[in-house]
């Protein structure tokens, strides 16, 4: 009796476990992150049959192309007939040898389109390539237009800046006061309420530069005043900023 009780006591290990931990985990917890199971695409019966048929057609086409690469054996009845009519392997057809020397090329077509019509897959691929080419050309044109627009804006700013410099030098040589216009943009996104009276053009800049050269022998871009017109023409590379 005492022996049975001792066996029962040793068999029941729940006395040694803390409360709330009566069930031991069956698997050790791993530190690896759980990877979600990717759902494989399930094809129905028609799709599986179509894929199997297309794969079989591809294998048949590959075998056909491999067989076309090898020459017709001499045991072939067609080869025997050509040889009886005077054909020699490697030579061209015809009485004078002006015909074809290679067999007619074979193009495997699996679509239902008529002769002269491109295969559906080939036509789709061609259209995609043409569309990609058009998109690339359109993008290049947009970039070119954007670049020319930025170039024009930079050119206009340079014209205005050079005009103000030339006008300041001319005023200093004429001993007159320069009227400076303060045009500072406080906010970039704020609309300008006051309209500009007259924009400064490249012609205005050229007129001021020519006045400096003719009246005072001064070149804005050389940054100096010459003694005479001959010295100006011989030492100055040109009138505009691009000449310098």
Residue, then its C-alpha position, 0 to 999 in steps of 0.5 A: x500500500x505504501x509502495x503504491x502511494x510512493x509510485x503515485x507521488x513520483x508519477x505526478x510531477x504537477x506538485x513541483x510546477x508553479x501555478x499557471x505553468x501546468x502545461x509545458x510548451x511542446x516546441x521551443x520558441x525560435x528567435x527567427x521572425x515568422x515568415x508569412x506563407x506565400x499563397x501560390x496561385x491556383x490554376x483551374x482546370x482550363x488554365x492548367x490545360x492551356x499551360x500544358x498545351x503551350x509548353x508542349x507546343x514550345x517543345x515541338x517547335x524547338x525540336x523542329x528548329x533543331x531538325x532544320x539545322x541538319x541537312x537532308x540525308x542522302x537516303x531521303x527520297x527527295x534528295x535522291x530525286x534531286x541527285x538524279x536530275x543533276x543536283x550536287x550538294x552545296x550548289x545552287x538550283x537551276x540550269x545555270x546555278x542561279x537559283x537558291x542555294x539555301x532552303x526556304x526559311x521556316x517561320x513557326x506560327x501558332x496563331x490563327x492569323x492569316x499569312x502576312x499577319x504578325x503573331x499576336x505575341x510578336x505584335x504585342x511585343x512590337x507595340x510595347x517597344x514602340x510605345x516605350x520608344x515614344x515615351x522616351x522621345x516625349x521625355x527627351x523633348x520635355x527635358x529639352x524644352x525645360x532646359x531651354x526655358x531655364x536657359x532663357x530665364x537665366x539669359x533674361x536675368x543676366x541682361x537685366x543685371x548687366x543693364x543695371x551695371x552699365x547704367x550705373x557706370x554711365x551715370x558715374x561717367x556723366x556725373x548724374x545720380x543713379x535711380x536704383x529700383x529695389x525689387x526684393x521678393x519677401x515671399x516666394x509664393x506671394x503674388x506680385x501686386x505691382x506690375x512692371x512698367x517696361x521690361x528691359x530687353x537685350x536691345x536696351x542693353x546693347x544701346x547702353x553698351x554702345x553709348x559707353x564705348x562711343x562716348x567714353x571708350x569704356x567696356x563694361x566686361x573689360x572693366x576699364x576705360x581705354x584712351x581712344x577708340x583705336x585702343x578699345x577696338x584693338x584690345x577689347x574682344x567684343x561688345x557682348x558678354x559672350x565675346x569675352 
